[in-house]
Amino acid sequence: MNIKLHASNISDDAYNVIEIDNVKKQYRLGTIGGSTLKGDLQSWWSRVRHKEDPNTKIGDRVYKKNEKFMALDGVSFNVRKGETIGLIGGNGAGKSTLLKLLSRVTAPTDGEIRIKGKISSMLEVGTGFHAELTGRENVYLNGAILGMKRAEVDEKIDDIIDFSECAQFIDTPVKRYSSGMFVKLAFSVAAHLNCDIMLMDEVLAVGDMAFQKKCIDKMLSVARDEGKTIIYVSHNMQTIRQLCNRCIVLRNGKVIFNGDVEDGIDVYLRNDEVTAKIFNDYTGCHRFNFLTDKVMMNSLEVLEKENCHFKDDERIKFKLRMYCNEDVDSLSLRFMISNADQMVMATSVCYDFMSCKKGEEYERVFEMDITPLAQGVYKVLPVLFELNEIGEVIDSDGVYPGLVFEHEKTTPINWKSKLYGDTALTDIKCIG
């Protein structure tokens, strides 16, 4: 094995500040014990007798002892001085693992990482803040944790407090801060670090919208004016577009794209394993924990079409099949429509379309108007819900994405009619 992790091993005339060469990170699964000694003994005795583990939840996969998992599998790329790199990918792609390797939280199993310059990690904003200390005291404490000397904090304390917008409360214990004030102060400390390379993992989603814009502007200024290098992990494609000048896409621990930001985002979004299908089977699909499961959707089938490509003059006609686990007097359907960036663009609701009895199966046909939508690919979250006696929404079942379709725009949107309410944003109705 060739395992190396060291700094200042890049020649002075090179522009690269990070060189990652065939890096791998392997974990062993199934080696962590249970919550009690009794549980561990029960699990061990079951394995000895080749029986099912009594402490395993139904449906959970049981990992064998010392089973291997490759979090990173041969990752290689270079980062040049002053670049802002967007690191994107699905959950479990290896993004956070890679940042932990770069920040020396853990070591690679194989491969070589060469770093030139001081690295500061912003992997979890606010780590180390003490609730009983004031904001000012926490600035010094958090600065020390992040590698700043007291003299450096003294030099920047006024800028940190001013940027955080918490000057009025800086000598108040942070336990009395709102959550927004807390993350503002924490980010302000991290943003004023003396470093050459900044690693950020979902840290720009802090505070209100105005402060988020302020954070992005600060990072752009840091990269442009101070020449710092930034590696930024996020699921928010808009901030990736605003901040980054290069994009690296990870999937299953491997680099599948390294290049232009827009092209990288397109690769990331289109590498989604979910595809547009006429018949969408929901049996066995993952459900959200907060659902009541009174009524479960079995499938959604698009009717009178051979594909899921729609033009302006077409409506989406579909059949929804459901199974009722409990009596429901008034069932409604909500469609939440998201674009390729996973931002909700429209919501369509059909209220009180049926009542149902326990143990029975039902199917209903719906029709939805998509004319107001811009051209593009959309994903739908269908949700069955009911309203209680005080009008509170109680969700019964939801599947995402329950439907994927493409809309081709052939006519301009009549915004005047939308503003004056002649047509709903999207209209869905039960027709059978």
N, C-alpha and C positions, 0 to 999 in steps of 0.2 A: 504493500500500500504506500501511496505517496500522499502524506497528509501534512500540509503546511499552511500556517496561518500567521502571517507576519506583516509588519509595517515597514515603510521606508525602504523597500527593496525594488523600487522602480527607478530607473536611471533619471538623473536630473533633467536631461534634455527631452524626456518623454512627456507627452501631454496627458497620458492616462494617469488617473489618480486611483483607480481600482481596476484590477485585472483578476478575473475569475476564470479558472481553467479546470474544466471537467470536475466540478464539485459535486459530491454526492453526500447525502445525509440519510442514514438508515436508523430506524427505531425498531425496538423489539416490542411486540404487542403481547398482551395477555400475561404480563409479568407483575402487574400491580395487584396487590391483595384487596380484599373486601374491607368493609368498614369496621368489622369486629373480628376477633380471634375465632369466635364460634363460626362465623361465616366462612373464614378461610379454611378451617378444618372441614366444614361440610363440603366445600368445593373440592378440596384435596381428596377426601374419601370417595366422592363421586367419580373423580377422574381415575382413581385407583381401580374402582369397580367397573369402569367404562359405562357409567350411568350419566344421565342428564344432570347438569348442575342445578340444584334447587334454588340458587341465588340469582339465576339468570332470568331476566324478564322475557315474557313471551314475545317472540319475533326478533329478539336480539341475536346478532351473530356471536358465536363463542369463538374467541381466538385461542389457538393452541399456544402453549408455553413456548417462548422464544421465536414465535412467528415473526418474520421480517416485514417491514414496511418502508419503502423508499420514499421519503418526503421530498428529496431532491435527487434527480437521476441524470448526472452528466451535464450540469448547467455551466455554460461558458459565455462570457461577454466582457467587454471592457467599458469603462466609464471615463470620459475625458473631463478635464478641469472646466468648471463652470456650467456643465450640462445639468438639466433638470429631467430626470428619468422617471417616467410613469411606469410602475410595476403593477400589472393588472392580471386578473385570472379569477376563476371561480373559487368557491370555498374549498380548501384542501389542496389548492394548486401548488403551494409551497412558498408563497410570498412572504409570510411572516417568518417562516423558518429561515429563508435566505437573509432577511434583515437581522435575525438573531445571530447568524453566523458572522455577518459583517460587523456587528457590534460586540462580538466575542462573548455573547451570553452562552453559547455552546460552540463546540468544535465540529468541523466536517468529518465525516467518516472516511472520505477519500477526496483527492483533488487538492488544488492550491489556490489560495486567495492572497493577492499582493495589494497592499494599501499604502498610499503615500499621503500623509497628512493626518490631522486629528479628526476623529469621528465623534459626533454627538448623536445620540439616539433619542427620538421622540416617539417611543413605541407605545407609551401609555401616559397621557398628559395627567399630571397631578400625583403621580406616584411619589410617596414620601411626605405628602402634606400632612401636617398634624392639626387635628381639629381644634385643639386648645390653644394653639399659637396664633398670633395675629398674622395678618397678611404680610406685613413687613418681615416678621421673623421667619415665615415660611418661604419668602423669597430667598433669604440667606440659606435656609436649610435645603431647599430644593436645588439651589444653585450649587451647593456643596455636593449633593448627591449626583448632579449632572456633570461634575468635574470642574466647576468654576472655583477659583480662589476667592477669599474674602475681598481682596483688593479689586478684583475684577467685578464683583457684585457691587462694591461701593461705587465704582466708576459708572456702572450702568443702572443703578437703582432708580434714578429719576426717570430714565427712559422706560424702564420696565413698568413702573407704576403708571406713568402717563399712557403707555400703550394699552395697559389692561383696563383702563377706564374705571378703576376702583380706588382712585386717590382719596375719595371721601371716607372710605371704609378701611383704608390700609392698616390702621392700628386697631382694628376690631378682630376678635378671634374668627377664624374662617368657618367655625361651626355655625355662625350666624349668617354666612353668605348664602345667597341663592345658588342653585346649581350652575346657572349661567355665569355669575360672578366668579365662582370657583374655577371653572375651566378657562375663563378669560385670563385670570391671573397666572394660572399654571402654564398656559400657552405662551404668555408674554415672557415668562422666565426662560422657557425653552427656546423661544425665537431670538433671544439676545445672547445666546451662547457664543463663546469664542471658539470657532472650529473651522475646519476646511471642508468637511463633508457632513451633511445632515441626512439622517434616516428618519422618515416620517411614516407612521402607519395609522391611517384614518384619523389624523389629528386636526384637520382643518374643519371638521364638522362641529365647531364649537361656537357657543353664543348665538346671537341673533344674526339675521341675514347681513346687516350692515357690518357686524364684526367679522363675519366670515369673509366678506369682500376685503376688509382691512387686513386680515391674515394672509389672503392670497396675494394682495399687493405687497405686503411685507416680504413674503417669500420670493416674489419676482424681483423685488429690490435687492434682496440678499444675493440672489443668483447673478443679477445683471451688474450691480454696482460693486459688490464685494467679492465677486468671483467665486462664491461658494458653490459646491456641487451638492445637488439634492436628489435623493432617491425617495420617491413618494408612492405609497401604496394606498389605493382607494377603490371603492366600488362606484363612486360618483364620477361618471364620465365627463361631466361638465367641468369639474375642477381639474381633471386630467388635461382637458383641452386648454384651460386657462393657464395652467402652471407649467406644463411639460413641453419640451421640444423633441423628445424621443420616447418611444413606447416599447416596452418589453412585455410580451404576453407569456404567461406560464400556464401549463396544463399538465396535470398528473406528474408534477415535479420536473418537467422538461420545458425548455424554451421553444415555443412554436412560432414566435414572430419577434423580430427586432428591427425597428425602423420607424417610419413616419407615424405620428400620433393618430391621425384619422384612419389610416390603414390598419393600425394595431387595434383600435377600438372596433373597427368593422370585423376583424378576425376574431376578436374576443366575443362579440355579440353573435356572430354567425357560426361560431364553433359550439354554440349551445346544442346539446344533444336533442332538444325538443324541436320537432319539425311540424310543419303545417299538415294536418291530416283531416280527411273528411269524417272518419269515425274515430272518436276519442274515447277509449275505454278507461273508466275511472276506478275499476275494481283493483284493489291493491295499491292505489296511489297514496302518497303521503298526505295526511290531513293535519291541520293546525290543531294545537292543543286546546284552544279556547272554545272549540265548537261543541254543540250539544249533541250532535249526531241523531237528532230526532228523525230527520229525513236525510237519506244519503243519496247522492247522485251516482247512478251506475254508468251512464254514458251520455255523450253528446254527439249527435250525428248531423252534419250539414246536409241539407236536402236540395235536390234539383241542381246539383253542381258536380263536376268531375274533379275539381280542385278548389283550393281556398284562395283563389285570386278573384277579387271583386272590383268592378268599375262603379262609377258614381250612380248610374241608373239602376244598379242592382242592390237588393237588400239581402241580408244574411238570414236565411230561413233554416231553422234547425229544430231537431227533435231531442228533447231531454227526457231521459228515463230515470226514475227515482224509486227508492224503496223506503217505506215508512216504518220506523221502529216504535213510534209513539203517536197517539192521536194528535193531530194539529188542525186547529179550526181555520186558520188563515195563513197561508204560505205565500211568500213573495220571493222574487228573483232579482238579484243585483248583478250587473255586469260591470266590472272595473277594467277599463281598457288602457293598457300601457304601451308606450312606444318601444323602440329598440333599445333605448337607454334605460328602460325599466322605470320610467317616470309615468305616473298616471295622467292620461290625457283627457279622459272622459269617463263618466259613469252613467249607466242606463239602468232604470229600475222598472220592473213590472210588479205592481202591488196586488196582493190578495187575488192571485189567479186560481187558487184551488184550496180545498180542505182535503185531508186524507186520514185514513184509518190505519191503525197498527197492523202490521203483517201483510199489507197489500202493496203491489207494485203499480206504478202509474207512468204514463208518458204524456207529454204535452208538446205541442208545436208552437214555436215562437218566431217572430220576425223582427229584425232590427235594422233601423236606418243608419247608415254609416256615411252619408253624404257630407256632413260637416267635418269629417276627419281629413287631415292632410295626407298626401301620398306617403306610403311607407309600410313597414311590417309591424303588426300589432299582436300583443299577447293579452289574453282575456282571463281574468279571475272571476269565474261564476260563483256566486254565493247564494244559497238558499237561506232565508231568514224569516222570522216572524216578529210581530210587534206585540208587546204585552199591553196590559190595560192602561199604562201611563205613556204609551208611545215609545218605549225603549226598544231598540233594535237588538234582537237575540239571534246571532248567527247559528245556523244548524249545520251547514256543510259548505266547504269551499275547496276548490282544486286549482293550483296554479302550476303552469298555464293550462287552463281547461280548453283553450282554443287558440290557435295561431292562424292569422290570416293576413293577406297582403291587399292593400287598397291602392288602386290606380286612379289618380286624380285626373279627370278629363274636363271639368268645369270649374271656374273660380268660385270661391266661397262667397255667398251673399251675406257679408258681415252685418249689413244694415238690418236684414230680417232677423239675424241672431240677436242683435242688440235690443230690438223692439219686441222680441218674443214671438215672432210668427211661427218659428219652428224650434222644437227642443234641440239641445245639443246633440243628443242621440236618443232615439225613440225605440223602445222595445215593447212588444205586446204579445199576448198569448192569443193565437188564432185557431187553436184546436187541441 
